[in-house]
Amino acid sequence: MSSLPLLKPTYSLHQSHHHNCASRRRIHPSSTSSSTFSTSLPSSSLPAGRTRRHTVRCASSPTTSSVGPSQPVPSSSSGGSAMAGKGSASVRVKAVARVKVTVGGFLDGLRPSRTLDDIKDLIGRSLELQLVSAELDAKTGKEKQTVKSYAHKVADDEIDIVTYEADFSVPAGYGAIGAVLVGNEHGTEMLLEDLKVVTAGDSAAPLVIRCDSWLPPKSGDAKRVFFANKPYLPSQTPPGLQTYRKTDLVKKRGDGTGKRQASDRIYDFDVYNDLGNPDAGADSARPVLGGNKQFPYPRRNRTGRPPSAKDPESEARAGDVYVPRDEAFSEEKNTQFALKTLQSVLHAAVPAVQSTLIDSNQGFPSFFVIDKLFEDGVQLPRAEELGFLRSAVPRLLELLRDGPGDQILLFDTPANVQKDKFAWLRDEEFAREALAGINPYAIELVTEFPLKSKLDPAVYGPAESAITAELLETQMGHVMTVAEAIKSKRLFMLDFHDLFIPYVHKIRALEHTSMYGSRTLFFLCDDGTLRLLAIELTRPASPSLPQWRQVFSPSTDTTKSWLWRMAKAHVRAHDAGHHELVTHWLRTHCAVEPYIIAANRQLSEMHPIYRLLHPHFRYTMRINALARSALINGGGIIELTFSPQKYAMEISSVAYDKLWRFDMEALPADLVRRGMAEEDPTAEHGLKLTIKDYPFANDGLLIWDAIKVWVQAYVSRYYPDAATVAGDAELQAFWNEVRTVGHGDKKDAPWWPELDTPESLAQTLTTIIWVAAAHHAAVNFGQYDFGGYFPNRPSIARTNMPVEEPLDAVAFEKFLDNPDQALRECFPSQVQATLVMAVLDVLSSHSPDEEYLGGMETAPWGNDAAVQAAYQNFNEQLKEVEGIIDGRNKDRKLKNRCGAGILPYQLMKPFSRPGVTGMGIPNSTSI
């Protein structure tokens, strides 16, 4: 067979739009002298003013090794694989390995093994490298023996990189190097950045292999295989690499038994059986989600923790939640995340301490006090005042107290409050955020009237809504009838009725929370804005009470006006719960994890589709594990601060059962399903939007099309016809496992696409990338901007409507006497509000090492000009999208994104600087 080419990246992977932060995924190709084996790197890889020097020591003598992928490779007595030093010509080859210095990992001076590791560095036995030929032995028909050498450390003054070199004498006729086996001889793990293989006397560019992977210590997994950069379909794998390819996948699958260790690299499926903690008592138990008809759910990664003592179906909550080692945060990301979390917890700690001295359920005494959170800040409490929160913040407390004088903690003013402090009171802003807020997936077209529930009326009460045509026509100013409005597609709705109604009485049985089913109606005005018409709140029938429902609408009557504000607070709380549990968690974080697990189990790292998808999986498993530890778990932040409380994840399961379908996760299909668009081949993007000024859809379709064009070009490069797609065993195994295991509770659904053509493959991959990147960005990075000022978006409604029957006369009189206080008591408590503000601040932040959609830091590598050109076009398209969005945000005709006090819609702008910016589309669901 022909030799594998030595590949050279066309793009400098240090390039990055808007930021120059270092990335673990970047490689540093260097020029190498054929005579001296110089390993100097280009100055772009170093800080300004820095140069790099290497002092080469004598290398360990290379040998051929009989360590094969599955069985010993016998030595050949003669021929092309004859070993150097036995009369045959040989070729000198040098390998350069770059290892990242990490705290707590490699070169951590606190570890007992550090001295031994230093000795191994000195004697040149830190890394064992074995070169793997892509060809088979011509005589035996088996893999050629690997050529082994130990790498020695060279002097290096780069701050966070240590370089190792190994010299090899490779037999003539050995063939192209298709992979390198690497063994870590240290007693601590190390993070291998990349490998470079240079052949003496060869003018071709060196072979540079991206690794970006943790190597376990010597006591761990023996050898890791890193394949050369050229991707191959399974049927096209060079014969010398076929067994290595298969064996590596077998290792990543594991055997489904045992508790996973932190250093493992194993991907497996499990149900969500670790949300509760039965061993802590019945109140802490939560049902298992997934694998049962009552609560269907996607799968998460298996940890293998032992079962709970009180419930063998549940997993014990002990220790950190395992994720495969390479799915962990980078050190830079981990540091930023930890610091941001500590700062935000401390923000929440101050009012928590203040309120616990009186009442943990105390609301804010006035809107003035709420404003003071942003205007004046609060003085840092003494450490002893933090009580139960002290353990979460000691490091930050010490850090802050090192500074001079009193420390003041201040919440940043959310962007919407900076624009218009009173926007949260306006009906226009309420309606606008349905199209340009953080839950733009909820609004839908009304297609029939009267509105009817699909739930059983014998259980929940009459199905038909109490919203009448007369009321709607009055609110529309009698410009048309309801029938005419429906025919002309001008009536829209937020429908949180059927999802929440079955849980209303369960939630109301809990303390300090309320719940209704709700429907909210809008009318599309001639100027493209929405007018808020009516809100219906429903309490379903119970054994002791009949169904209660009432319709609220804007009014000049003061009592009705205050009831209207309270009704809006309830709907906002419903929308906040739907957003966090369904649009955000379920449809991005939760639904994507099965794709990640299946890809790592079934697609080799040399598979072109694995390489396409891999950047879009970055950090997702780790952030999901953290969510199961503190956010969505029983007693976690969601349960403490959102209306459904302990039933939050059950409701997420119901939404998955009733609403989630893979084929509708594509943006165009989602818009059509909700009646927000209709297919039109003559229209831009092939869709005619029902509301022309729908910022999320307008900008999102630009991103969708850019992703689709890039993916189609990539797929066509490797799959020329349907037979190639259908015949790709790894690809078909991946998709089969996604459907039948990862989303196994929906495995028999008829809507799953078949991967049988290049077109269906491209559509499927575009959908996955859209969800992981753009869908998540649209519903995540504006959370602090829109929800940081919680009156605009309360996470919980704590009190019932004062007119609910049977009427509570005392509560109604209090409402009449002080409606302002009644509204504030309905809002979250001080503890709940500030905790949510702190969490939204964390979730809305971009890390300094963020990798953005279409960014050059994840540009494809290799010498495939067609792929390189397609990605370059993708990058340029996304830069153009930024300009288009900026132009739209200045267009005064687009009133849903431009006007006095209106926050411009920037959530679909592809790139961002670090921090809370309200823009930027990372490659993956990374926070």
N, C-alpha and C positions, 0 to 999 in steps of 0.2 A: 504494500500500500504506500501511498505517497506520504511524505513527512508532514507532520503538523506544522503550520506556519508559526513563526515566532511573532507574537502580536504586539503591536505598539498602539497605545491609546491615541486617538486623533485629538481629543479634547484634553486640555489641562483640567484635571479634576479639582484643582484649587480654585477654579473660577466659581463664583457664586453670585447670584443676583441679590443685591442689597446688603450682603454681609460677607465677611471674610473669616467667619469663625471656623475653627478646625473641626474636622469630621473624622470619626473613626473609619468611615468607609472610603476615604480618599487614598489614592495610591501615589507613590512618588517614584515614577520611572526615572532611571538615571542612565547616563551614558557610561559605557565601560570600555576602557582601553583593552584591546586584544592582547597587548604585550605585558601590561603591568597589572591588569585586573583592578584598575582604579574603581572605587565605588563612590566617588564624590557625587552628591546629589545637586540638582539645580537649586539656585538661590531662592526660587519661589517656595520651596518647602521649608524655609527657615525664617525666623523672625528677622525684621529689618536689621541690617548691620552684622548678622551672624554668618559665619562660615563654618564649614564642616571639615574635620580632619580625621583620617583613619590611619592607625598604625597596624600593619598586618603582621600577625604572628605566624609561626609555623603551624600548618594545618595537621590535623590527625590524618593518618593514612586512610584513604578510602578503600572500601572493600565492596565486593558484591555480596548481597544478602539473599538468603533463601527464605526470607519472610515474605510470603505472598498474601494475597487477599483472602484466600480460603484454604490453601494447602501449600506445602513447601514447593518451591520451584526448583527442580533439579538442575545441577550444573551441567552444562553441555561440554563435551570433550573437545569440540572444535567448532569451526564455523564462525558466523557473524557474531555470536554472543560470547566468543572467547574473551577471557578476562585480561585486563591490562597487566603487563608484567610477565606474560607467558608467551612472549614471542610475537604477539599480534600488535598491530598499530592501535593506538588509543588516542582519545581526544581529551584535552583538558577542559573542564567545565567548572565554573564557580557559581555557587548559590549564595545569595545575600538575603538574610531574614531580618526583618525589622520588627522589634518587640516593643510594645508600649509599656511604659512604667506606670503602674497603678497602685493606688493606696490600698493596702490590705491584700494585694495580690503579689505579683512578681516584684522582687526587690524591696519588699516590705521589711524594713529592718527590725520590726518587732517579732517576726516569726522565729521560732527556735531553729528552723532549718536554714536560716539566712547564711550562717557561716559556712555550712556545707555547700550551699549554692555558690558562694564566692569561690570556694576551692574548685568546684566544677568549672566555673568560668575561667579560672586561671589555667587549668589543665586542658581546657578546650573540650569539655564533654557536657555542655549545657543543652544542646539540641542534637538529636539524631535525625539526619535527613537521608532519605532514600529516593533516588530518581527512578521513575517508572517509565518504561518504554511503552509507546502506544502500539507497538507491533508485537506479534507473536514470534516465538522462536521458529525459524523455518524448518528445523529438523523435528522438534518435539511437538509442535503445534500448541504449545502452552506459553503462558506468560514468561517473558524473559526475566532472568534474575534482576532484582533491583540493584542499583549501585549505591552503596552506603558510605556515609562519612559523618563525622561529628563536626558541628559548627563551633567555631571559637569566637569569643567576644572580641571586638575591636574597639579601640579607644574612640569615644564619641562624646561630644560636648553638647549635643542637642538635649534640651531640657527633659523631654518626656519619651524619648525613643532610644533604645539600645540596639545596636546593630551587631549581627553575628554573620560570620562567613564560613563557608565550607568549600574545600577543593575536592574535585572528583577526577578520576581518570576513567573515562568511559570507553568501553570497547568500541572499536571501529565497527560500523554497521549496526550500532545499537538502535538506531532509529530515533525519531523525534521523541522528546520528553513529553509525555502526556499527562503526568501527574507527579506530585512529590508527596511522599509519606513523611510525616513529622512526628517525632516523639519528644516530649518534654522530660528531660532528665533531672529537672529541679524538684525540690520537695514542695514547691508552691506552684499554683497555676500561673499561666502567663497569657497575655493577650497578643496573639500574632497578627500584626497588621498586614504584611504582605511578604511575598517571596519573589526574588528575581533570579533567573537562571541565565547565565551568560556563557557562551561557547567561545573559547579562545580562537582567534583567527577568523571568526565569523563576523562579517560586516552587518548582518541583519540585526535588527533591534532585539534587545534581550526579551526573554519571556518573563512577563510580570504577572503574578497570580495574586489576585485579591484574596485575602483570607478573612480578616476582621473576625477572628474567632478565638475563643478561649481554649487553651490546651490544658487539660487536667494535669496534676502533678504525676510523678512517676508511678505512684501507686494506683493511678486511675487508668482509664482506657488507654491501651498501649500506643497505638499509632493512629494519626488522623490523616486522611487522604485529601489533598487539595488538587483539584483538576486544573489543567491548563484552561486558558480563557475562552477557547472556541467552544460554543455550545453545540450539542449534538442531540438529535432525536434518538430514541433508544435503538432503532434499527440501523442507525448510521454510526453508532459508537465504534471507535477504532477497536479492533479485536483484542489488543493488549489491555484495554481498560474495561472491558465488559464485566468481568467478574468483580473488579473493584467498584464499579458503579452499582451493581446489585447488592454487594456486601455492605456498602455504606448505607444504603436504604434500609437493609435489615437491621443494622445497628440502631438507626434513628427510630425505628418502630418499637423496639424493645419487645418484651414478651408478655406485657400486660400484668405483671406481678410485681410485688415488692413496693416499698416506699421509695420514692424518687429522692435522690440526693442532689444537693445544690450544684454539683459539678456535672450532672448527667446532661446528655444531649438526646433525650428521648421524648417523642411526641406520641400522645395517646389520648383517647377520648374518655370522658366521664360525664355523668349528669351533674346538675347543680344540687348537690347534696351537702354542701358545706356552708349554706347561708345561715342556718340556725346553729344553736349550741344546746342541744337537749340536756347535756350533762349539767348545765347551769340552771335547769328548771324548766317547767312546762311553758312558761311565758317566753322563754328564749328559743324554743323549738320552732322550726319553720318547715313547711312541706318540701319534699324533693321535687325539683322542677326538671322535667325531661324523663323520658322512658316510661311514662304512664299516661293513660288517656285523660285523666283529670287535669293534669298540668303539663301539657307538651311544651318542649323548649329546645333550643339548640344545645349542643354539647360544649363543654369546656375542656381544658387540658387536665388529664389525670395526674394527681399528685401521689396517690397511693398511701395517704395517711390512714391510720387505723380507724375502724368504725367507732362511733360514739358508744359509750358504755350503756346508755339508756335506750338508744335507738340504733340497731345495727344497720339500718338503711341510710343513716346519716354519717358523714365523715367527721371525725374529731377535729376540732379547731385548735391545733397545737402547732406553734412555731410559724415561721414564714411560709407563704404559699409558693410551692415550687413552680418555676417555669424553666424550660430548657436554658442552659447556661448562656447561649448566644442570644437569647431573647431579653436579657437583662438590659437595664439602662446603661448607657455609657457613663463613665465617671463624671463627665461634665454635666450630663443630663441629671444624674443622680444628685449631684451637689446642688444644682439649681433647684431641683424639685424639692429636696429636703429643706433647703433654706427658705424657699417660697412658702412651703407648708408651715414651717415654724413661725414665720412672720404672720401668716394669715391666722393661724391658731391663736397667736398672741393678740391679734386684733380682736378676735372673738372672745378672748379670755377676760378682757377688761369689763365689758358689760355683764359677762357671766358672773364674775366675782361680785360685782355690785348687786346684781339681782338675787343671787343666792343668799345674800344677807337678809333679803325680804321675802321674795317669792320667785321661784324659777320660772313661773308662768306669767310674770308681770309683763304687761305691754309697755309701750312707750308713753310717757305721760303727756307728750305733745309732739306735734310735727317739728317744733323748734328743736327738741332734743334729737330727733332723727337727723336734722340738718347739721347739728353740731358734730356728728360723727365725721363729716367731711370738711367742716369749716375750721374747727379748733382742735380736733383730735382729743385724746384723753391721756392723762398722765399714766405712766407705767406703774402698775401696782408693785408693792413689795413682794418678794418671792413667796413669803409665807402666806400671802393673801390668795395665792392662786389655787390653793387647796388641791382638788382632784385634777386640775389641769397642770399642776406644777411639773409632773413627770414628762409632759409633752414638750416643754419649752426651756429646760434648764440651760442648754447651751446658748440659746439666743439671749436669755436673760443675762448671762454672764457677759456675752459679747456687747450687749447694749450698755451694761453698767460699767464697762471699761471706759466709756465716753464721759466727757465732763458734763456736769449739771444734770437736771432732771430730763428724763427721756419722754418724749411725746410720740404717741402712736396715732397715725392718721390714715384713714381710708382715702384712697384716691377718689376724686369725684367722678362718677360714671359719665361716659360721654354724652348720654342723652340728657342728663341733668345739666351738664355744661351748656348744652344747646338751649334747653327750655326747662327750667326748674318745675314748671307746673304742667308739663306735657301729659303727665300721668292722669290728670283730671279730665283731659279732653277726650270726647268720644272719637274725634277725628284720629287721634293718635292710637287709641285702642284699635280702631279699624285698620289703620295703616300698618300696624305691626303684624296683622294677619298676613300681609303680603311682603313685608320687608323687615320682619322681626326675626326672632330666633326659632320660631316654630312655624315656618311657612308651609309645612307639609299638612297642616290640619284643615285648612279652609277647603270647602268643596262647593260645587254648584248644586243648587236646589233644582230637582228635575220633576218633582211631583208635589202636589198640595191637595189636602192637608198633609202635614208631616205625620209619619207613623213609626212607632217602634216595632222592631222585629222580635221583641221579647214576648213571652207568654203572658197575655193579659190576665189569665186566671191567677198568676203568681204575683205580678207586679202592678196590676191595675190597668185601666183603659189604655190602649195603645196609641190612640189619636192625640196629637198635640193640642194644647189649649190655645195656641197661637191662631188667631182668626185672620181671615182675609181683610175684614173691616179695619182691624187694628193696623195691619201692615200698610194698607192703602192710605190710612190717615197719616202714618209716619212718612210715607213716600210723598206726601203732599198732593195726593190724588192725581199724580201725573200719568198714572196708568193703573190697570187692575193687576191683581196678583197673577192671574192667568196670562196677561200680556207680558208681565215681568219675567215669568218662567219661560214663555215662548221666546222672548228676546234675550234670554240668558243673562238676567240682571239681578237675580236673587242668589245669595250665597249664605253659607252656614258654617259655624263651628259646632260640630255635633259630638258632645261628650255625654250623651244620654245613655245609650245602650251599654257602653263600656263600663260606666260607673254605677248604674242603677243596681245591679245585683249585689254591690258591696256597700250600699248606702247604710243599711242598718247595722252591718258588722262594724263599719268604721265609726258610726255614731255611738256604738257601745263603748268605744275608747274614750279616754278623758281628753278634754281640751282640743277637740277637733269636731268638724262637721263635714257633711258631704251631701250633695244632690247630684242628680242627673241634670244636664243642662243642654239647651239649644240656644244658639245666638244667631240672629238673622241680620244680614247686611243687604243694602241696595246699591247697585253700581250706578253712580251718577254720570252725567254727560261728560264731566271733566276727568273721568277715569278714577276718581276716588270712591271709597266705599262710605256709605252712610249707615251708622249703627241704628237698627230699627227696634229690636226687641230681644229680651232674654227671658227664657222660660226655665224655671227651676222646679224640679220634681222630686218629691219624696215618695218612694213606692209604698204600696200597701204593705201592712204588717199584720200579724195576728191580732193586734190591739188597736190599730189605727187604719183608716182608709187612706188611699192615695191622696197626697196633697200636692198641688202644683199651682203656680201663679206666674203670670206674665208681667214683666216689668218693662217700661219704656221711658225714654226721655220725657221730661215734663217741666213746666214752669212752676208747678206746685212744689213748695219747699219740702213737704213730707215725702212726696213721690220722688223728688229729685235726690234726696238722701237715700231712699230705698234703692233707687237706680244705681247710685254709687256702690252700695253694698252688694247689689246683684253683680255688678261688674267685678268686684273684688272676688266673689265666689268663682266666676267664670275664669278670671285670671289664674286663680289657684288651680282650677281644673286644667287649664292650658299648661301651667307649669308642670303639673304632674304628668300629663300626657307627653309633654316635650321630654322631660327627663327620663321617664320610664319606657316610652315607646319610640318616639322619633330619634332620641339620642342613644340611650343605652341599648335597647333591643335591636334597632335597625342598623346600628353601626358597630359598636363594641362587641355585642353579644353575637350577632349574626356573622361577623367576619372571622371570629376565632376558629370555627370549623374549617374555613378555607385555609387558614394558616397551618392547622394541624395536618389536614389531608395533603397539602402541598409538600410538607416536609416528610411525610410518610411515603408518598407515592411518586413524587417528582425528584429525580436526581438533581443535585446542585449543578450539573452540567446541562440540564434540560433547558431549552430556550424559554419555555413558559415559566419555569421556576425563576429564571433570571429576570424576566419581565415583572413578575409579581412580587419578588422578594423585597424591593424598596417600599412596597405598599403594605408590608406587614410589620414594619419596624416598630418596636416597643409596644405593640398592641397587647400581646399576651401579658406583659409585665403590668401595664396599667390596668388590665382587667383583673389580674390577681390582686392588685392593691384595692381595686373597687370591691372585690369580694371580701376583703379584710376589713374595710372601714366605711364604705360608701353604701353598698346595696345589701349588706349583711343584716341579720337581725340585730336591732339596737344600733344600727349604723346611722350615718348622717341623713340618708334619705328618710328612714323611718322616724327620725327625731324631728325632722323639719318639714316634711311634705304631708299633705292631707291624708293620703291613704295609710300612712304609718305602717303598721305591721303587715298590711295586705298589699303593700306596694308591688312586691315581686310577683305575687299571685296575679295581680292585674296585668302586669307585663306578660305573664304566661297566657292569659286570656286574649290579649292583643295579638300575640304570636299565633295562637290557634285560629282566631277569626280573621285576621287582617294580613298577616305576612305571607307574601309569595315572592319567590326570587324573580320571576319575570316582570313583576311590577316594581322592582327596586330600581330599574333603569329610569332615569329622569323623564324621558318622553312618555313612557308607559304610565308612570305615576301621575303625571299631569293629565293624561287622557282619562285614567281611571277616576280621578276626582272631578272630572268635567271641567278642568281648568284649561284644557286645550283639546283640539280635535285634529286628527291627521289630515294634512293637506300637502300633497307633493309639490304644489306651486309656491308654498310659503317658505320663508326662511326657516331652516332647521327641519322642514317637513311638517311643521305644526302651526296651526293658527290658534293663538292664545285667546281665551275667552275674555280675559282682562289684559288689555294691551300693555298697561303700565303695571307689571307684576315683577318687581325688581329681582326677586329670587329666581324666577323662571327666565326672565330676560337675560340675566348674567349667567345663570347656571347652564343654559343651553349653549352658550359660547364655550364654556368649559367642557361640557359633554361632547360637543362636536370635535374639539381639539383632542381630547382623549381618544375618541373613536378613530379619528384619522391616523393618529400615531399607532394605535393598536392594530388597525387594519394593515398598515404598512409593515409592521413587525411580523404579524401573523403570515402575511403573504410571502415574506422572505423565507419562511421555514415550511409552509404548508401550501404547495402549489395547487392542490386539488382535494376533493372530499376523501379520496382513498387514503391520503397521507394522514388526515385527521383521524379517521376511523381506525386506521392501523397503528396509531401511536398507543402502545400498551400502557405506558406510564400515564399519559394524559387521560385515557379512559378510566384507569384505576383511580386517579385523583378525583375525577368528577363523580364517579360511582360512589366513592367513599364520602364525598361531600353530601350527596343526596341520601344515601342509605344509612349513614352513621352520624355524620356531623349534624345533619338536619333529619335524623332518622324518623322522628315523629311525623314527618310529612313526606316520607319516602314514596308513598303511593299516589301522591298528588299528580294530576295529569299535566300540570303546567310547567314542570321542569323541562328546560330545553335539552335537546340531544346535541351532543358535540359530534356532528356528522358532516359539517362543511366548514371551510374557512370562515364563512360569514357567521355561522352560529357560534363558532369559537370566538371570533372577534367581539360579537355582541355580548357574550358571557363574560369575557375578560374585561371589557369596557365597563360593564355593570359592577363587577367586583372593585375595580379601581375607582370608579365614581363614588361608590358607597364608602370605601375606606378613606378616600381623600376629600372629595368635594362635598358629599352629603354631610360627612362629619364636620367639616369646617363650617358649613352653613349653619349648623345647629349648636356649635360649641363655642367658637371664639367671640361671639357677641354676647355671651351670657352675663359678663360683668357690666357691659355697656347698657344692657336692657334690664337686668335684674339686680344690679348692685344697689340701686335705689329701690328697695323692696316694695314701697307702695305702688310702683309701676307694675310689679310682677310678684305679688306675694306667693310664697311657696305653699302656704296653708291658709285656710279660712277656719277660724277657731270657733265661731259662734253661728247659730242659726239666724235666719232672717227674722227680724222682730215681729213680722206679721204672720209667721207660720202658725197654722192651726194644729192642735188647740192653742189658742193665744196665751202666751205667758204675759200676764198683765203687768207684772213688775218690770220685766225686760222691755216691754213696749213703752212704758212710761219713762224709763231711763233713756231709751232711744229718742223719744220726743223731747226730753229735757236737755240732752246733750248728744246729738247725733254724731258730732265729731269724735267724741270718746267711744261711742258704739262702733264706729268704723275702725278706730285704732285697736279696739279689743278684738275685732274680727281678724285683724292682721296678725302676723307672727309675733310671738313674744320677743323680748329683747335678746334672749339667748338664741332662739331659733333664727331670728333675722340676722344677727351678726355672724352666726356660724355659717349661714347660707352665703352671706356676703363674702366671707373669708374663703369658702370653698369655690365660689364662682370666680374669685380673683385668681386662684390657683389654676382652675380649669381653663380660664381664658388666656393664659400666658403661653407665649412661644418660647421654647428653650433656645439658648444660644447655639446649640448644635442641630437645630431643626433642619430637615431636608425637605425642600418644597417641590411641589408638583412641577415637573418640567425643568427643575433646576439642574445646573451643570454639575453639581456635586454627585449626582447619581446618573450621569450620562453613561450610556453603554460603552463598554470597552471592547477592544479587539480591532481587527482590521477590516470589518465588514462595512464598506463604504455606504451601502444602501441603508443599513440600520443607523449608522452615524448621521447620515443626511436627514433621515426621517425624524430622528430625535432633535436634531438642530432645528428643523422646521417646527416641531412641537414647542420647543423653547421660545422660538420667535413668535409663534401664534399666541402664546400665553402673555408675552410682553405686549403684544398688540391689544389683547383683551384688557390689560390694565388701563391702557389709554382710552379704550372705548368706555370702560366703566367710569373713569374720571370725567369723560365728556358727558355721559348720561347724568352724573350727579350734579352737573352744572346746568342742565337743561330745565328751565323753569316750566316747560310744558309737562314735564314728568313730576307731577305733584306728590307722588308717593315716595320720592327720594330727593326732592329739591324744594326748598321753601324756607320761610322764616322759622327757625327753631327746629327744623327737621334734621335728623341725623342721616347723613348720606349713607347709601347702602354700599358697603365695601367688603362684605363677607366673602364674595367670590373673586376678590383681587388675589391673584396667585401668590404673590411674594410679600414678605413682611420683615421687619426688624424684630429682634427679641422683645419680649414683654407683652403687655396687654395693649393690642393695637386695633382690634376689631377688623382685622383683615388677615390674609395669608392662608394658603391651602397647603398644609403639609402633605407629603406623599402618603402618610398613613394616619391611622387613628392612634396618635402617639401621646395623648393626654386625656 
